[in-house]
Amino acid sequence: MARARSRHGPGVIDTHVHWWPRECRALLDQTGASPGTRPDRLAAGATAPASEAGAGTPPDATGADALLALMKRRRVDACLLVLAHPAASAAAPEPGLKLARAWNDACSALHLARPDRFIGAIELPLQAPELAARELRRAARLPGMRAVCLGTHVNGRNLDEEFFWPVFAGCETLSLPVVLHPRQPLSPERMSRHFVADVCGLPYETGLAAASLVLGGVLDAFPALRVLLPQAGGAFPWLAGRLNRARESHRELRQLKHQPSTYLRRFYYDTGSHEPRVLRFLIDLAGADRVLVGSDCVPELRQGRPAAIVEKIPGLTRQEHERILAGSARRLFRL
């Protein structure tokens, strides 16, 4: 991918863009399902709930030409593509593998068509780690696949379970960063009104997943693993003090090699907070080099021009501004 730079400034790389290729849509059409509504209908025997949080891919981002037009309007020069709902892990293992392969192949093909504009995050059937590890090895050889997308949980199982460690080992060995994406939040019966599933539930999921990776020893076991968190890290950065206190208070957490707050810099964070002062706080905690543009393509929460919020962060130097817009993404995804 060429070094992103445009007439709008130093270039903008959006690290959180949903896309729904025809190949994946066709798999769902076979069962009468639709993106974002019924992942359990991808195959009989699925273990996911009947709906995922979020509305899936917006209508204006379903085709490559439309996606390029959308990027032009939003002044985005390049983007990391992430599969919209349903995730491959929402189905039974074999159909989930089929969906993951369809996504990975389509995403790589889009990169080959426009290598200066698109890279992809590998999708995996995490409900079956052996299948996931096999698909990870295959997809990592595809051009343009520069990250691995994992849900914040897999059908109710937290990511620190050793069941998933072979996947983390593969990501570390292949030098592929993990991009977390929130899945069905806890207590959906309490999140059915006022859009709180998106507004509150998804950031809580992100915080819980990040805390699980730290407290469950995943980051100690895989010291080279890099993880990008959506929604500016969700609840996680705000829990730094409580996590430190937990390690001091609970003997079973003292096996961690470092204070939990030290792991803040093991993560990267997108700008999806919609509040410049929150991003300022995050930068003070983790560093400007750990913050990347990430807009999310959920229609209700999507930003217009992703760079706009970066311009409003108090006290940024020019170098920090350019890192957040594109520099840190280039480094993380080896562009």
N, C-alpha and C positions, 0 to 999 in steps of 0.2 A: 504494500500500500504506500502510495506516495505521501510525503510529508504534508499534512493538511495545512493549507493556508489559503485564505480567500480574501476578497475585497472587504469582508466584514471584520478583518483583524487577523489574529494569529491562527485561525482555524478553530473549529468546534467539532469535537468527537463526542457523540451522544452514546453513552454506554448502556442505555436501557430503552431499547426500541423493540416493540412486539411486531411480529410479522406472521402471516398465515399463508403458507404456500399452497398452491392448488393440490399438490400431492397429498398433503395432510388433510385438506378439506375432503378429498375424495374418499379417504379411509373412513371418515366420519359419516359421509353421505351414504356409505354402504349400510350403516346401521340406523340411519335416520337421526343421528345426533347432530349437534351444531357446536361450533367453537364457543367455549365459555359457559355452556349450559349443562350438558349432560356427559361428563367424561366417563361415567359409569356405563354408558351405553356403547362404548367402543367395543366391548366384548362382554360376554356373559362371565360371571364370576369376578367382576371388578370389586375392589374393596373400598374404593373412594366413596365419599358422600355423593348425593345426587347433584350437587352443584358446587362450584368453586367460587370463592370470592372474586369479584371483578367481573366485568362484562365481556372479557375477551378482546380480540382485536377490533379496533374501530373500522367502519366501512371504508374510510379513505386510506387505509394502509394495507390492503389485501393484495395488491399487485405491485410488481417491481416499478413500473412507470409511475404509478400513483404514489408509491413510497418516495421515489426520487423527487416528485413534484412537492410532496409534503415537506421533505427535507429542505428544498429550495425556499419554500415559504417560511420555514422556521429557521433558516440560516444555519443549517447543520451541514457540515462538509463530509462527515463519515459517521458510521454508526455500527454498534455491536447489536446484532439481531438475536432476540430471545424468543423462544416459542411461546405463543399465547396459550391460554387454557384450551383444552385439557392437557395436562402433562402426561408424558408416557408412563409415569409411575402410577397413574390413576386407573389403569386398565389391568387385566390379567397379564402375566409376563410376556407371552408370545405376541399378542396384539400390541402390547406396549413397546416391545422391541421393533415391531414393524413400523409403528408411528415414529419412534426415535430415528430409525434408519431413513425413513422418508424425509423427515425434517433435516437431518444432517446432510443428506445428499442434495436436497433442494437448496439449502443454505450455501453449501460449497459451490454449487452451480451459479448461484447469484453472485458470489464473490468472484468467480472466474469471469463472469460477464462484466462486472464493474469492480475490479480489485482495488480501485482508489476510493470506493465509497462504502463497501460492505465487508464486515467480518462476522463470524457466527459463533454462538455458544452451543457446544455439543449438548444434545438432549440424551438422557439415558433412562432405561427402565430400572430404576433404583430398587423397586420391589423384589428384584431378582439380581443380587450383586454379581453373580457369575456371568449372567447375560450382559449386565452393565459393564463389567470389566472388559468383556470381549468387544462390545460395541465401542467402548472408549478407545481401545487399541486401534480398531479399524478407522473410526472417525478422526482420530488425531492425525492420521496420514492424509486426510482430505485437505485440499488447499483452502486456506482462509478460516479454518476452525481454530480459534485462538483462546477459547475458554471452555469451561464446563458449567452448565446451569444445573443447580440442585435446588429442590424445594426446601423450605425451612423445616419440613418434616415429610415423612413418607408414610402416608396413610396412618398417621397418628404416632409413628415411631420417631423419636428425636435422633438427630444426626450423630450424636456422640456414641450411639450403640456400636459395638465392635462389628456388628453385622455389616456396616457400611465402610469399615476401614479399608478393605481392599480397593474401593473406589478412590478414597483419599490417597492411598499409596500410589495408585496409578496417576492421579493428577500431579502429585509431587514429582514422580519419576519423569513424567512427560513435560514438566515445567508449564503446566496449564493452570492458570488461576481459576478458582471456583467463583462463580457468580450466583449468589443466593437469590431465590425468588420466593416470596411468601405464598403459602398455600392456605387451604381452608383454616381459618382461625379457630381458636378455642371458643367453646360456648356459643356456637352459632345461634342457639335459641335466644341469646341475649343481644344479638347483633343484627336482628332482622329489621330494625327501624332506624331512621335518621341517617342512613348510609354509614353507620359506625363500623361496619365490617371493613370497609375501605379506609375510613379516616382513622380508626383506632385499632381494629383487629389486625390489619396487615403489619403496621409498625410494631405492635406487640409481638407478633410472630417472628419478625426479624430479630428483635431483641432477645427473645427466648432461644432462637437458634444460635445466635452468636454466643450467648452465655453458655449454652450447652457445649459448644466447641471448645470454649475455654475451660470450664469447670470439669468437663468430661475427659480432659487430657488430650483431645485431638491435636491441638496446636503444639503441645509438647511432643507428641508421638511423631508428628510430621513437621519438623521445624522450617522446612522450605515452602510449606503450603501457603498460598496467598488467597485471600478471600475478599470479594467485593460485596458490600452490604447495600441494599436499596434503602430508600427513604432516609438518607443521611444516617443510616445505622439504626433507625427506629428507636426503640427504647434503650438500646444497649449503651450508648455513651453516657446517658444520664444515670446509669446504674453503677458507674465505676466505683464510687465510694462504698456502696452497699456490697459489691462483689469483693472488694478488699476486706471489708469487715467480716464477710462470710468466711473467708479463708482464715482469718485470725480466730474465729469463733468455733469452727467445725474441724475437728481433727482429720476427717476424711478428705478435706480439701487442701490440706497442707502438703500433699504430694505434688502440687503444682510447683513448677520450677521457679515461677516468678509471681509477684503480686498481680492479681487479675487486671488492674488498670494498666500494667505494663504491656498487655496484649492489645491495647487499643491500636498500636501501630502495626500489628500483624494484619490488620484489616484495612481495606480501602472503603470509601463511602461515596455514594452518589449524592447529587445535590437536591434530591427529591423531598426536601422539607417544606418548600414554599415559604420560607421565612429566613431572610438574610442574617438576622441576629442569631438564629439557631446554628447556621453554618459558621458564623464567627466563633461561637462557643466550641463547635466541633474542631475547627482549625486550631484553636488554642489548646485543645486536648490532644489531638492526634497529629497535627501538622498539615499545612496546605498541600504538601506533596501526597497526602493520602485522600484528597477529595477530588472527585471527577464529575464532570457533567453527566447527569442521568435523568431523563425526563419522565419515563414511563408513558405508555400509550393507552392507559385506561382513560376513556373520554372524560369522565367526571373530574379527574385530577390532573389532566395533562396540561403542562405549561405551554404557552404560545411559543415564545422564542427562548430556548433553554439557556442561552447565555445571559438573559436579562437579569436573572437572580444573582448571578456571579458579579455583575456590575454593581449590585447594591450591597455586597458584603462590606461592612465597615473595615477600613484599615488595611486593605490588600495592597501589596506592592505590585508593580507591573509584572515582575517575575512570577509571583504567586498566582496572579490572574491568568497568565498564559499557561502555567502548569495545570490549573483546574480546567481550563477550556480544552486543552488537548495534550499538553506535555506529559502529564502523568499517565494518561491513557496510552500514549505511544510506548512508554516504557513498560507498563504492565502487560500490554498485549503484543509487545515486540513488533511494533509497526515501523 
